[in-house]
Amino acid sequence: MTSSSSPSQDAKRMAHAYPEGLRADALMEEDVAWSHEIDGERDGDQFDRSERAALRRVAGLSTELEDVTEVEYRQLRLERVVLVGVWTTGTVQDADNSLAELAALAETAGALVLDGVIQRRDKPDAATYIGSGKALELRDIVLETGADTVICDGELSPGQLIQLEDVVKVKVIDRTALILDIFAQHAKSREGKAQVALAQMQYMLPRLRGWGQSLSRQMGGGRGGLATRGPGETKIETDRRRIREKMAKMRREIAEMKTGREIKRQERRRNKVPSVAIAGYTNAGKSSLLNRLTGAGVLVENALFATLDPTVRRAETPSGRLYTLADTVGFVRHLPHHLVEAFRSTMEEVGDSDLILHVVDGSHPVPEEQLAAVREVIRDVGATDVPEIVVINKADAADPLVLQRLLRVEKRSIAVSARTGQGIAELLALIDEELPRPSVEVEALVPYTHGKLVARAHTEGEVISEEHTAEGTLLKVRVHEELAADLAPYTAVSAA
């Protein structure tokens, strides 16, 4: 029997017989490209079956850079991206910060950011967003880096998307599509998923594109027969109609979910339970603050839009007053109006609250921009009349000069650290002070047979003093008018 040669000997013979570029092909095609010089002395299989059956990449067949079709229909696959922004106003530092935030959004969506460029213009180009010449330069950057996606720091019109794609030959998305994709990844509740789906359909509807059979007309019109009369509607028109029908259905479902939340809010209002809403920029530490104040156990992650679904928890002030604390969705600069409309029912928690804790990241380079962006959204949902406390979070990592500047400019503000607990006791005392108080002071001797009134006084009012006597419970409390009327038979009521 002829002994089989060792793998190292086979490799040497392979290197001698084949040039560098053909060795892999020869190995993979061993059943076809059989050579007596190489294979004659070999017996048995020299490669595993899994290796022989594996897929082999064939160079030169990729259409990623050439054929861009159905961009709006495909799920976003952000792997290797190049960022591009248009700098119209502000300083160079403002433009760099804006692109840095876009990079953070892209990384949150799962992308690898390769490069980022900014074009200085008075306004974005109506055709290609950055101008035809810069679009060609962007194409060279895409080819050089091997990127497969371009992300623009702004909302592009359908025409701008198409024309920029035609130049750079890769998929182009805008800031709105990127944020929608992040929301779609992070939405967990049924209502959150429905709100994101509605926003995505609103965004996609004007951007549907048709070619080929999408522009052919369906048989339709007339009253039937062998060949129905009239041109009928094209397939893309049918798609738009179906999307509108789905949007109408989604709005009805969200309205039904809104009813359930409204019932809960009415119950809290009926029981005179004050509510506090936590609002703020994304990744400012809202969920961390909620966990620190209530022990809610909400997901905390150093990522943009880590939590989308609103969380409502019960809390108690240092004086013993009960209130609810609601964590809302985070905001961002240029938040897509589709999302504002879709999440309006969720954001109503802010408008219906008695107090807003406006959380801002004290370690951010320009926290004032975060404050302005959040207040713009608060104004959109009609919550400008709600009292506000600015909570400057991450004080342990912030620049002391920035903290001093914010505390000086924002009159109703406090610096805290949700991570270390710094300033939390002072914040709780400030919440207790700012929450609306019952309007009537009552001193009553409640019989022990009416213990429910005492329980309501603790739950709905503010107990100043309590003493148990032989006749009943002697209470001195501040309560609302409805409970004061129920206590009237046992007390002398004096207006506060």
Backbone torsions as a table, in degrees:
resi	resn	phi	psi	omega
1	MET	NA	138.0	178.6
2	THR	-80.6	128.5	-179.3
3	SER	-76.3	144.3	178.9
4	SER	-76.1	145.7	179.8
5	SER	-76.9	157.3	-179.5
6	SER	-74.7	158.4	177.7
7	PRO	-58.9	-37.3	-179.2
8	SER	-66.1	-36.4	177.4
9	GLN	-67.3	-40.7	177.2
10	ASP	-60.6	-40.7	-179.0
11	ALA	-64.2	-39.3	179.7
12	LYS	-65.0	-43.7	179.7
13	ARG	-65.0	-37.6	178.7
14	MET	-63.0	-44.5	179.5
15	ALA	-63.7	-32.4	-179.7
16	HIS	-75.0	-37.5	-173.4
17	ALA	-84.2	-26.6	-173.0
18	TYR	-123.0	141.5	171.1
19	PRO	-63.9	166.6	-175.6
20	GLU	-56.5	-45.3	-173.6
21	GLY	-72.5	-15.2	-175.5
22	LEU	-104.4	-2.9	-176.7
23	ARG	-64.3	-45.3	-177.9
24	ALA	-62.6	-40.2	178.8
25	ASP	-64.4	-40.1	179.9
26	ALA	-65.5	-39.0	178.9
27	LEU	-65.9	-42.7	-177.3
28	MET	-72.6	-29.0	-177.5
29	GLU	-106.2	39.6	-173.1
30	GLU	-64.1	-29.4	-179.2
31	ASP	-72.0	-25.1	-177.9
32	VAL	-97.4	-50.5	-176.1
33	ALA	-87.1	63.6	-177.9
34	TRP	-85.4	135.1	-179.9
35	SER	-128.6	134.7	-179.3
36	HIS	-66.0	-35.1	-178.5
37	GLU	-63.6	-37.8	-176.8
38	ILE	-92.3	-44.7	-169.1
39	ASP	-98.7	-9.4	-172.9
40	GLY	-64.2	-36.9	-177.4
41	GLU	-92.5	5.9	-175.3
42	ARG	-100.8	138.7	173.1
43	ASP	-127.2	151.3	179.9
44	GLY	80.2	168.9	178.9
45	ASP	-79.4	129.6	179.1
46	GLN	-95.1	-10.7	-179.3
47	PHE	-131.5	147.0	178.6
48	ASP	-64.4	152.7	178.8
49	ARG	-61.2	-38.3	-179.0
50	SER	-62.4	-34.3	178.5
51	GLU	-70.5	-39.2	-179.6
52	ARG	-69.4	-32.6	-176.9
53	ALA	-90.1	-2.7	-175.7
54	ALA	-69.6	154.5	175.8
55	LEU	-68.1	141.4	179.0
56	ARG	-118.7	127.4	-179.1
57	ARG	-71.0	130.9	176.8
58	VAL	-105.8	119.6	-176.4
59	ALA	-69.8	148.3	173.2
60	GLY	88.7	4.1	-178.3
61	LEU	-104.2	-6.4	-178.5
62	SER	-67.2	136.4	177.2
63	THR	-109.2	14.4	-175.5
64	GLU	-61.4	-36.3	-176.9
65	LEU	-90.9	-7.9	-174.0
66	GLU	-113.0	-41.1	-169.9
67	ASP	-115.6	98.1	179.6
68	VAL	-105.5	106.2	-177.2
69	THR	-135.4	150.5	175.3
70	GLU	52.4	43.7	-176.8
71	VAL	-60.6	-43.6	-175.5
72	GLU	-72.8	-18.1	-178.5
73	TYR	-86.5	-23.9	-173.7
74	ARG	-81.9	150.2	173.2
75	GLN	-69.0	139.5	-179.0
76	LEU	-63.4	127.0	178.0
77	ARG	-120.6	83.7	-174.4
78	LEU	-90.3	103.0	-179.0
79	GLU	-113.4	-61.8	-179.5
80	ARG	-123.5	111.6	-168.4
81	VAL	-125.0	153.4	171.5
82	VAL	-118.8	132.6	-178.6
83	LEU	-98.4	144.2	177.8
84	VAL	-141.2	134.7	179.4
85	GLY	-133.7	158.1	176.3
86	VAL	-112.7	122.0	-177.7
87	TRP	-97.5	108.2	-177.0
88	THR	-106.7	-38.0	-178.3
89	THR	-137.1	167.4	176.9
90	GLY	84.3	-171.5	-177.3
91	THR	-92.9	172.9	176.2
92	VAL	-62.3	-37.5	179.4
93	GLN	-63.6	-37.7	176.9
94	ASP	-62.0	-43.8	179.7
95	ALA	-64.7	-40.9	179.0
96	ASP	-65.5	-40.4	178.9
97	ASN	-63.8	-38.9	179.4
98	SER	-63.7	-42.6	179.8
99	LEU	-71.1	-33.2	176.2
100	ALA	-64.1	-38.3	176.4
101	GLU	-66.2	-38.3	176.5
102	LEU	-62.9	-38.1	177.2
103	ALA	-63.3	-40.3	177.4
104	ALA	-63.9	-39.2	176.1
105	LEU	-63.0	-43.4	-179.4
106	ALA	-63.4	-41.0	178.6
107	GLU	-66.7	-36.2	175.9
108	THR	-61.6	-34.8	179.2
109	ALA	-78.6	-6.0	177.4
110	GLY	100.6	25.3	-176.1
111	ALA	-102.4	158.5	171.5
112	LEU	-107.6	111.2	-176.9
113	VAL	-80.8	121.1	-178.5
114	LEU	-95.8	-36.6	-175.0
115	ASP	-161.7	163.4	177.1
116	GLY	-149.0	134.5	-178.0
117	VAL	-131.0	153.0	179.6
118	ILE	-128.1	136.5	177.3
119	GLN	-111.8	126.6	179.6
120	ARG	-85.4	115.9	-179.6
121	ARG	-145.4	158.6	174.4
122	ASP	-69.3	-36.0	176.5
123	LYS	-156.9	156.0	179.7
124	PRO	-59.6	145.2	178.9
125	ASP	-66.7	135.6	-176.5
126	ALA	-68.0	-22.9	-176.3
127	ALA	-94.3	-57.0	-172.7
128	THR	-119.3	12.8	177.2
129	TYR	75.0	-44.2	-177.6
130	ILE	-116.3	1.2	-178.3
131	GLY	97.2	151.4	-174.5
132	SER	-65.7	-41.6	-179.9
133	GLY	-65.1	-45.5	179.2
134	LYS	-68.4	-28.4	176.3
135	ALA	-64.2	-38.5	176.5
136	LEU	-66.3	-39.8	176.0
137	GLU	-63.5	-38.7	177.6
138	LEU	-63.2	-37.9	177.4
139	ARG	-60.8	-40.8	178.8
140	ASP	-64.1	-38.9	178.3
141	ILE	-64.8	-40.5	179.2
142	VAL	-62.0	-45.0	179.9
143	LEU	-65.9	-38.7	-178.2
144	GLU	-67.6	-40.8	-177.3
145	THR	-87.3	-17.0	-176.4
146	GLY	75.8	26.8	-179.4
147	ALA	-73.1	154.2	176.8
148	ASP	-118.2	2.6	-180.0
149	THR	-148.4	141.8	172.5
150	VAL	-116.2	130.0	179.5
151	ILE	-114.1	124.5	-179.7
152	CYS	-98.8	138.1	-177.2
153	ASP	-86.0	68.2	-179.4
154	GLY	170.4	171.4	177.4
155	GLU	-94.1	119.1	-177.3
156	LEU	-93.1	146.1	173.7
157	SER	-75.2	161.7	177.5
158	PRO	-55.7	-39.3	179.5
159	GLY	-65.0	-40.7	178.4
160	GLN	-64.2	-40.1	177.9
161	LEU	-60.1	-47.0	-176.8
162	ILE	-64.1	-47.8	-174.1
163	GLN	-70.2	-36.7	177.9
164	LEU	-68.5	-36.7	175.4
165	GLU	-63.7	-39.1	179.7
166	ASP	-61.6	-28.9	-178.5
167	VAL	-85.9	-50.2	-173.3
168	VAL	-82.9	-16.9	174.3
169	LYS	66.6	20.6	171.6
170	VAL	-133.1	172.2	179.6
171	LYS	-65.8	136.0	177.9
172	VAL	-120.4	129.4	174.1
173	ILE	-129.3	164.0	179.6
174	ASP	-112.1	179.3	-177.0
175	ARG	-60.4	-37.9	-179.1
176	THR	-62.6	-47.7	179.9
177	ALA	-62.2	-36.3	179.5
178	LEU	-64.6	-46.5	179.7
179	ILE	-65.6	-39.1	177.3
180	LEU	-61.4	-39.0	179.6
181	ASP	-66.1	-39.6	178.3
182	ILE	-65.0	-42.8	177.9
183	PHE	-61.0	-40.7	-179.7
184	ALA	-64.0	-34.4	178.7
185	GLN	-71.2	-35.4	-169.6
186	HIS	-98.4	-13.4	-179.8
187	ALA	-68.6	129.3	-177.5
188	LYS	-116.2	-38.4	-176.9
189	SER	-79.0	163.6	179.6
190	ARG	-62.7	-40.7	-179.8
191	GLU	-68.8	-41.3	178.8
192	GLY	-61.8	-42.6	178.8
193	LYS	-64.5	-40.0	179.5
194	ALA	-65.9	-40.2	179.9
195	GLN	-64.9	-41.6	178.5
196	VAL	-66.1	-42.8	179.7
197	ALA	-61.4	-40.2	178.4
198	LEU	-63.9	-43.9	179.3
199	ALA	-63.5	-38.8	179.2
200	GLN	-65.7	-40.4	179.0
201	MET	-68.3	-37.2	175.9
202	GLN	-62.0	-38.1	178.9
203	TYR	-71.8	-38.6	-173.5
204	MET	-76.7	-29.7	-172.0
205	LEU	-54.0	-51.8	-179.4
206	PRO	-75.8	-4.9	-175.9
207	ARG	-107.2	8.6	175.0
208	LEU	-64.5	135.3	-179.7
209	ARG	-125.3	144.6	-177.5
210	GLY	-125.9	148.1	174.4
211	TRP	-157.4	159.4	178.9
212	GLY	61.9	-127.3	-176.5
213	GLN	-68.8	-17.7	178.2
214	SER	-64.1	-24.6	180.0
215	LEU	-99.0	-2.3	177.2
216	SER	-76.8	152.1	-174.7
217	ARG	-93.2	142.4	176.8
218	GLN	-80.0	154.5	173.2
219	MET	-68.6	123.4	-177.3
220	GLY	-170.7	-179.2	179.9
221	GLY	85.4	168.8	177.5
222	GLY	67.8	-159.2	-177.6
223	ARG	-117.9	22.5	-179.4
224	GLY	98.3	-169.4	-178.4
225	GLY	118.2	-171.5	-177.8
226	LEU	-63.3	-49.7	177.8
227	ALA	-128.4	103.5	-174.8
228	THR	-62.3	144.5	-174.2
229	ARG	-87.5	159.2	179.5
230	GLY	89.2	153.8	-175.7
231	PRO	-72.2	-19.7	-176.5
232	GLY	72.4	-169.6	-179.0
233	GLU	-112.6	150.4	178.6
234	THR	-75.3	164.9	-178.7
235	LYS	-64.0	-36.3	-179.6
236	ILE	-67.8	-32.6	174.7
237	GLU	-66.7	-37.9	176.5
238	THR	-63.1	-42.2	178.3
239	ASP	-61.0	-43.5	179.7
240	ARG	-63.2	-40.2	179.6
241	ARG	-64.5	-40.8	179.2
242	ARG	-65.3	-38.4	178.3
243	ILE	-65.0	-41.6	178.3
244	ARG	-62.0	-39.1	178.2
245	GLU	-64.5	-41.8	178.0
246	LYS	-65.0	-38.4	178.7
247	MET	-64.0	-41.6	178.3
248	ALA	-63.0	-41.5	177.9
249	LYS	-64.3	-40.7	-179.3
250	MET	-65.6	-39.6	178.5
251	ARG	-62.9	-38.9	178.1
252	ARG	-63.9	-42.2	-179.8
253	GLU	-64.9	-42.1	179.0
254	ILE	-64.7	-37.5	177.9
255	ALA	-63.3	-38.0	177.6
256	GLU	-66.1	-40.9	177.3
257	MET	-66.0	-35.8	178.4
258	LYS	-61.5	-35.1	179.7
259	THR	-60.6	-42.2	179.4
260	GLY	-62.2	-41.6	179.2
261	ARG	-68.7	-35.7	179.4
262	GLU	-65.5	-36.6	177.2
263	ILE	-62.7	-41.3	178.5
264	LYS	-64.8	-40.0	179.0
265	ARG	-65.6	-40.0	178.6
266	GLN	-63.3	-36.7	178.1
267	GLU	-64.4	-41.3	178.1
268	ARG	-65.2	-40.2	178.8
269	ARG	-66.6	-37.3	-180.0
270	ARG	-64.6	-37.0	178.4
271	ASN	-85.7	5.6	177.8
272	LYS	57.9	38.4	178.0
273	VAL	-91.1	116.8	179.6
274	PRO	-65.0	153.5	-179.7
275	SER	-125.9	141.4	177.6
276	VAL	-123.2	130.0	179.4
277	ALA	-108.9	133.3	175.4
278	ILE	-96.3	116.4	178.5
279	ALA	-124.7	158.9	178.7
280	GLY	162.7	177.8	-179.6
281	TYR	-68.2	151.9	178.4
282	THR	-63.6	141.3	179.5
283	ASN	66.9	21.9	176.1
284	ALA	-84.2	-12.1	178.9
285	GLY	104.5	29.0	-178.4
286	LYS	-66.7	-47.0	-179.4
287	SER	-66.2	-36.6	176.8
288	SER	-63.0	-40.2	178.6
289	LEU	-66.4	-41.5	177.5
290	LEU	-60.4	-43.9	178.9
291	ASN	-63.7	-39.3	-178.8
292	ARG	-67.3	-37.3	-176.8
293	LEU	-79.9	-32.8	-172.0
294	THR	-125.4	-12.4	-173.3
295	GLY	67.4	37.4	-172.7
296	ALA	-70.8	-27.7	-178.2
297	GLY	75.4	29.2	178.7
298	VAL	-76.0	148.0	179.1
299	LEU	-54.5	130.1	175.9
300	VAL	-122.0	125.0	-177.8
301	GLU	-149.5	143.0	179.2
302	ASN	-81.5	70.7	-178.3
303	ALA	-151.4	155.5	178.4
304	LEU	-74.8	136.2	178.2
305	PHE	55.1	43.8	178.7
306	ALA	-65.9	-35.4	177.8
307	THR	-124.3	130.2	-179.3
308	LEU	-112.6	-34.2	-173.6
309	ASP	-77.5	130.6	-178.4
310	PRO	-65.4	141.4	179.4
311	THR	-122.7	128.2	179.3
312	VAL	-116.0	126.0	-179.2
313	ARG	-129.1	153.2	178.8
314	ARG	-87.2	138.1	-179.3
315	ALA	-139.5	170.8	-176.9
316	GLU	-139.3	135.5	178.6
317	THR	-76.6	164.6	177.2
318	PRO	-57.2	-27.0	179.2
319	SER	-86.1	0.0	177.1
320	GLY	96.2	6.8	179.5
321	ARG	-81.5	136.2	179.1
322	LEU	-86.0	143.9	173.6
323	TYR	-154.8	165.3	178.3
324	THR	-106.2	145.8	-179.3
325	LEU	-122.1	120.0	-175.5
326	ALA	-114.2	127.0	175.3
327	ASP	-94.2	123.9	-176.3
328	THR	-107.1	172.4	179.7
329	VAL	-65.8	145.1	179.8
330	GLY	-74.1	153.6	179.4
331	PHE	-107.1	166.9	179.2
332	VAL	-151.8	158.7	177.6
333	ARG	-61.3	141.0	179.9
334	HIS	55.4	44.6	176.5
335	LEU	-60.0	127.0	-176.5
336	PRO	-54.6	134.2	-178.0
337	HIS	-64.7	-24.3	175.6
338	HIS	-60.8	-40.2	-179.2
339	LEU	-72.2	-37.8	178.4
340	VAL	-60.3	-42.9	178.9
341	GLU	-68.1	-44.6	-176.5
342	ALA	-67.8	-37.0	-177.8
343	PHE	-94.7	14.1	-178.2
344	ARG	-59.5	-40.0	-179.1
345	SER	-64.4	-34.2	177.2
346	THR	-72.6	-40.7	-178.1
347	MET	-71.5	-12.0	176.9
348	GLU	-64.7	-18.0	173.9
349	GLU	-58.1	-33.4	178.9
350	VAL	-71.2	-45.7	-177.8
351	GLY	-66.4	-29.6	-177.9
352	ASP	-92.4	3.3	-176.9
353	SER	-83.2	164.1	176.8
354	ASP	-91.8	-17.8	-177.6
355	LEU	-156.0	139.8	177.9
356	ILE	-111.5	125.7	169.2
357	LEU	-93.9	102.9	-177.5
358	HIS	-88.5	102.6	-175.5
359	VAL	-88.5	131.2	178.5
360	VAL	-130.4	144.1	-179.6
361	ASP	-79.4	107.8	-178.9
362	GLY	-68.6	-20.8	179.9
363	SER	-87.5	-1.0	179.9
364	HIS	-72.5	147.2	-179.5
365	PRO	-58.3	-39.7	-179.5
366	VAL	-132.4	78.6	-178.8
367	PRO	-64.4	-22.6	179.1
368	GLU	-61.8	-34.5	177.7
369	GLU	-66.5	-36.9	176.8
370	GLN	-63.4	-43.7	179.1
371	LEU	-59.9	-44.2	-178.8
372	ALA	-65.6	-40.9	-178.8
373	ALA	-64.7	-42.3	-179.3
374	VAL	-68.1	-41.1	-179.7
375	ARG	-66.1	-28.4	176.2
376	GLU	-65.5	-42.1	178.2
377	VAL	-69.5	-39.9	177.5
378	ILE	-59.9	-37.8	177.3
379	ARG	-66.6	-36.0	179.8
380	ASP	-64.9	-33.8	-178.6
381	VAL	-93.1	7.8	173.7
382	GLY	72.6	39.9	-178.6
383	ALA	-116.5	28.3	-176.4
384	THR	-72.2	-20.5	-177.4
385	ASP	-86.2	-6.7	-177.8
386	VAL	-79.7	131.9	177.1
387	PRO	-57.4	147.2	-173.0
388	GLU	-132.1	136.6	170.6
389	ILE	-117.0	123.2	178.2
390	VAL	-84.4	116.1	-179.6
391	VAL	-103.0	108.8	-179.5
392	ILE	-86.8	100.2	-175.5
393	ASN	-86.1	168.5	179.5
394	LYS	61.2	38.8	-179.7
395	ALA	-64.2	-25.8	180.0
396	ASP	-69.6	-22.3	-179.4
397	ALA	-109.5	1.1	-174.6
398	ALA	-87.5	157.6	174.6
399	ASP	-71.9	125.7	-179.0
400	PRO	-55.7	-34.0	179.0
401	LEU	-67.3	-38.6	177.7
402	VAL	-65.0	-41.3	178.5
403	LEU	-61.4	-45.4	179.5
404	GLN	-62.1	-39.7	180.0
405	ARG	-64.4	-44.6	-179.3
406	LEU	-66.6	-42.5	-179.7
407	LEU	-65.6	-30.0	178.5
408	ARG	-76.4	-39.4	-176.9
409	VAL	-77.2	-45.0	-178.9
410	GLU	-90.2	108.6	-173.4
411	LYS	-66.8	-39.7	179.4
412	ARG	-101.9	77.0	-175.8
413	SER	-141.2	160.7	179.3
414	ILE	-151.9	142.4	179.4
415	ALA	-98.5	128.3	-179.3
416	VAL	-137.8	170.7	171.0
417	SER	-136.1	109.2	179.8
418	ALA	-66.4	-23.4	-178.7
419	ARG	-76.6	-44.8	-176.7
420	THR	-97.2	-16.4	-177.5
421	GLY	90.7	3.0	179.4
422	GLN	-62.8	128.0	175.6
423	GLY	78.7	1.5	-177.3
424	ILE	-68.3	-41.1	179.1
425	ALA	-62.2	-41.7	177.8
426	GLU	-65.0	-36.3	178.3
427	LEU	-65.9	-41.8	178.2
428	LEU	-61.7	-40.5	178.2
429	ALA	-65.9	-37.0	179.1
430	LEU	-68.6	-38.5	176.0
431	ILE	-61.8	-43.7	179.1
432	ASP	-59.8	-37.2	-178.7
433	GLU	-73.8	-36.3	-174.0
434	GLU	-85.9	-22.8	-179.8
435	LEU	-63.3	143.8	179.2
436	PRO	-61.9	137.6	-177.5
437	ARG	-104.2	153.7	175.3
438	PRO	-58.1	149.1	-170.1
439	SER	-93.8	-7.9	-174.1
440	VAL	-125.7	131.5	176.4
441	GLU	-98.1	130.2	-172.8
442	VAL	-129.1	138.3	169.7
443	GLU	-122.4	115.8	-171.6
444	ALA	-138.4	150.4	173.2
445	LEU	-108.5	100.4	-173.6
446	VAL	-93.7	123.7	177.8
447	PRO	-60.8	152.5	-179.5
448	TYR	-64.7	-20.5	178.1
449	THR	-73.5	-10.3	179.4
450	HIS	-116.8	51.2	-178.3
451	GLY	-63.8	-22.6	179.4
452	LYS	-63.6	-34.4	178.1
453	LEU	-65.3	-37.8	177.3
454	VAL	-65.1	-42.4	179.0
455	ALA	-63.2	-40.6	178.4
456	ARG	-65.9	-35.5	178.1
457	ALA	-62.6	-37.2	178.3
458	HIS	-72.2	-37.4	-175.1
459	THR	-79.1	-44.8	-171.7
460	GLU	-99.8	-17.4	-175.8
461	GLY	-119.8	-167.5	179.9
462	GLU	-121.9	110.1	-175.8
463	VAL	-80.6	119.2	178.9
464	ILE	-86.1	-45.0	177.1
465	SER	-151.6	154.8	-179.1
466	GLU	-146.5	132.3	-179.0
467	GLU	-142.2	134.2	-180.0
468	HIS	-96.4	120.6	-178.9
469	THR	-116.5	179.4	-179.7
470	ALA	-67.7	-32.3	-177.7
471	GLU	-84.7	-23.0	-176.7
472	GLY	160.8	-162.2	-178.4
473	THR	-96.4	121.1	178.6
474	LEU	-90.5	113.8	-175.0
475	LEU	-114.0	141.5	166.5
476	LYS	-125.3	110.3	-171.5
477	VAL	-138.4	160.8	168.5
478	ARG	-108.3	123.2	-175.6
479	VAL	-135.6	169.1	174.9
480	HIS	-81.0	170.7	-170.3
481	GLU	-64.1	-35.1	-177.6
482	GLU	-65.2	-46.7	179.0
483	LEU	-69.8	-32.8	176.8
484	ALA	-61.0	-37.4	178.2
485	ALA	-66.1	-36.3	178.8
486	ASP	-70.5	-29.1	179.2
487	LEU	-86.7	-7.5	-174.5
488	ALA	-54.9	-39.4	-179.1
489	PRO	-63.7	-16.8	-175.5
490	TYR	-113.9	11.2	-172.5
491	THR	-152.2	167.7	166.4
492	ALA	-104.0	120.0	-173.8
493	VAL	-93.9	132.0	177.2
494	SER	-126.8	133.7	179.6
495	ALA	-66.6	141.6	-178.4
496	ALA	-74.0	NA	NA
